[in-house]
Amino acid sequence: MHEISIIGLGKVGLPMAAGFGAAGVKVTGFDSDPGRGELLQTHDPEDRTICLEAGLSAALVKARPNLQAADNIGEALEASDISFVIVPTPSEADGSFSLDYVADAFAEIGQALPHLNRPHLIVLVSTVSPGSVSGTLIGILEKHSGLKLGKGFHLAYSPALIALGDVICGFMQPDFAFVGETHSEGGDQLAAFYRDILPENTPLHRMSAQSVEIAKIALNNFLTMKISFSNLIGQLCNETIGADAHQVLGALGDDHRIGSAYLKPGMPFGGPCLPRDNAALASSLQKAGLASDLPDAAFRINQELMRQLANLTDPGPGKRIAVIGLGYKAGSNLTDESAAIIICNHIAQTGAEVRVGDPQINNMDLTNLDADVQLFADLEEAVRGCDTVLITGYVQTDIDVRSLCLPDTCVIDIGDGFAIKRGNF
Ligand SMILES: NC(=O)c1ccc[n+]([C@@H]2O[C@H](COP(=O)([O-])OP(=O)(O)OC[C@H]3O[C@@H](n4cnc5c(N)ncnc54)[C@H](O)[C@@H]3O)[C@@H](O)[C@H]2O)c1
């Protein structure tokens, strides 16, 4: 039976622990917030702040015999052969990822390493900027342990290729997994673990940690470019009488060289990963003295689309406008870098009255939302008396919001797949 520890039981670490535990791996979790560790043994399935994650509640129940919480990092390491580290790496002003939390965790791991009676593999899962593993992190482990990489410990980089809301599936049934190695023995150990746990034939992309550092942010940048490209074509279709963005992009997606995923007109990209990875690639390119036009353009197009969507509501003093759905994507109650919040703020700045409708509102982080925006969990109340209703599609409800609107209300429905559909329903 594999014995692993997971350091950091946040939005990604907790579902990861549940997924591996449910698959028969013995998991010892540690989080500097003891409340997160307790979730391994007790959680309220109705608590939507924790469980708006597909299958998390069921996986935690199934995994329970295999899950335990440690009181400190040393205890977690002692109970395991492999430690996965998944702590925050907030973005710095220049777009690179801060290593502060990882450095703290690695210092503690380093101190614990000499006390272990078996070699240990540390696997960094948090997203880091290119050069971080070899430039900083190996040194922290060596300094605090007094050991040398490859002699007493190994280090690998295997960033999470997951989407919040679907983390367990992302970990347990990935399209592929990264094995970013600093030493072949550590790479062998991680590859053997993945071979045992992941579905047969899951491709393992084994390469240097430096290559994986670039590949992780490059992957998300490809998605942001595809989204911005789709939205640009969507906007052109909207401006062209007789053109239909769905038909145009649908045809392009049938070309096997392009593929249909993310090739739809719709909301601008947002969330805790895509904008950050976009900025991180731009930053890495600039530091390498290379042109960052591609990631910069994807970002600018995205920002511009948010402004255009706000303008499309025809905002201004005396106007009452509803925005329905505030999460950063469908199926999530998270609002990190939510495009809907930025759109609301643009509208509010014109002096219009903005009403947000979202049944998840009680669980959302609304700190970035303009203070004048009014919040309604009841969608009917949110749209009442509005001149314009903008439906983001990121709302969790079975209610057809358009049916709540009066005939003279202007409805802009982005969620039903049209880039921008404007008119009375
Ligand atoms: N959220 C995503 O969609 C996503 C996707 C892919 C990758 N990632 C990456 O995963 C990493 C973690 O993201 P998250 O969303 O889970 O963050 P999070 O803030 O939800 O959770 C991080 C957890 O780490 C804990 N922690 C901090 N320092 C610690 C320490 N020294 N020891 C033990 N625990 C510690 C915190 O208490 C917190 O519970 C980030 O690098 C992020 O970029 C996130």
The ligand as a Tripos MOL2 file, in Angstrom:
@<TRIPOS>MOLECULE
LIG
   44    48     1     0     0
SMALL
NO_CHARGES

@<TRIPOS>ATOM
      1 N1         -7.0330   26.5460   -7.4170 N.am      1 LIG1
      2 C1         -6.7680   26.0180   -8.6260 C.2       1 LIG1
      3 O1         -7.5990   25.9390   -9.5420 O.2       1 LIG1
      4 C2         -5.4130   25.4810   -8.9120 C.ar      1 LIG1
      5 C3         -5.2300   24.7090  -10.0420 C.ar      1 LIG1
      6 C4         -3.9740   24.2310  -10.3240 C.ar      1 LIG1
      7 C5         -2.9540   24.5660   -9.4830 C.ar      1 LIG1
      8 N2         -3.1590   25.3310   -8.3830 N.ar      1 LIG1
      9 C6         -2.0350   25.6590   -7.5290 C.3       1 LIG1
     10 O2         -2.1470   24.9070   -6.3330 O.3       1 LIG1
     11 C7         -1.5710   25.6460   -5.2680 C.3       1 LIG1
     12 C8         -2.5320   25.6390   -4.0920 C.3       1 LIG1
     13 O3         -3.7540   26.1970   -4.5230 O.3       1 LIG1
     14 P1         -5.0790   26.0920   -3.6470 P.3       1 LIG1
     15 O4         -6.1460   26.6790   -4.4890 O.co2     1 LIG1
     16 O5         -5.2630   24.7370   -3.0740 O.co2     1 LIG1
     17 O6         -4.7020   27.0860   -2.4370 O.3       1 LIG1
     18 P2         -5.4860   27.2560   -1.0710 P.3       1 LIG1
     19 O7         -5.1160   28.6100   -0.5640 O.co2     1 LIG1
     20 O8         -6.9250   26.9080   -1.2240 O.co2     1 LIG1
     21 O9         -4.8390   26.1470   -0.1030 O.3       1 LIG1
     22 C9         -3.5040   26.1560    0.3260 C.3       1 LIG1
     23 C10        -3.4620   25.5230    1.7060 C.3       1 LIG1
     24 O10        -2.0920   25.4490    2.1140 O.3       1 LIG1
     25 C11        -2.0390   25.6930    3.5150 C.3       1 LIG1
     26 N3         -0.6700   26.0560    3.8790 N.ar      1 LIG1
     27 C12        -0.0050   27.2180    3.6480 C.ar      1 LIG1
     28 N4          1.2650   27.1260    4.1080 N.ar      1 LIG1
     29 C13         1.4110   25.8940    4.6290 C.ar      1 LIG1
     30 C14         2.4800   25.2160    5.2540 C.ar      1 LIG1
     31 N5          3.6930   25.7670    5.4200 N.pl3     1 LIG1
     32 N6          2.2730   23.9500    5.6790 N.ar      1 LIG1
     33 C15         1.0810   23.3550    5.5140 C.ar      1 LIG1
     34 N7          0.0120   23.9630    4.9360 N.ar      1 LIG1
     35 C16         0.1840   25.2060    4.4960 C.ar      1 LIG1
     36 C17        -3.0670   26.7760    3.7390 C.3       1 LIG1
     37 O11        -3.4940   26.8190    5.0910 O.3       1 LIG1
     38 C18        -4.1870   26.3360    2.7780 C.3       1 LIG1
     39 O12        -5.1470   25.5100    3.4260 O.3       1 LIG1
     40 C19        -1.1980   27.0030   -5.8350 C.3       1 LIG1
     41 O13         0.1440   27.0130   -6.2280 O.3       1 LIG1
     42 C20        -2.0400   27.1030   -7.0700 C.3       1 LIG1
     43 O14        -1.4700   27.9380   -8.0480 O.3       1 LIG1
     44 C21        -4.3730   25.7790   -8.0640 C.ar      1 LIG1
@<TRIPOS>BOND
     1     1     2 1
     2     2     3 2
     3     2     4 1
     4     4     5 ar
     5     4    44 ar
     6     5     6 ar
     7     6     7 ar
     8     7     8 ar
     9     8     9 1
    10     8    44 ar
    11     9    10 1
    12     9    42 1
    13    10    11 1
    14    11    12 1
    15    11    40 1
    16    12    13 1
    17    13    14 1
    18    14    15 2
    19    14    16 1
    20    14    17 1
    21    17    18 1
    22    18    19 2
    23    18    20 1
    24    18    21 1
    25    21    22 1
    26    22    23 1
    27    23    24 1
    28    23    38 1
    29    24    25 1
    30    25    26 1
    31    25    36 1
    32    26    27 ar
    33    26    35 ar
    34    27    28 ar
    35    28    29 ar
    36    29    30 ar
    37    29    35 ar
    38    30    31 1
    39    30    32 ar
    40    32    33 ar
    41    33    34 ar
    42    34    35 ar
    43    36    37 1
    44    36    38 1
    45    38    39 1
    46    40    41 1
    47    40    42 1
    48    42    43 1
@<TRIPOS>SUBSTRUCTURE
     1 LIG1         1 GROUP 0 **** ****
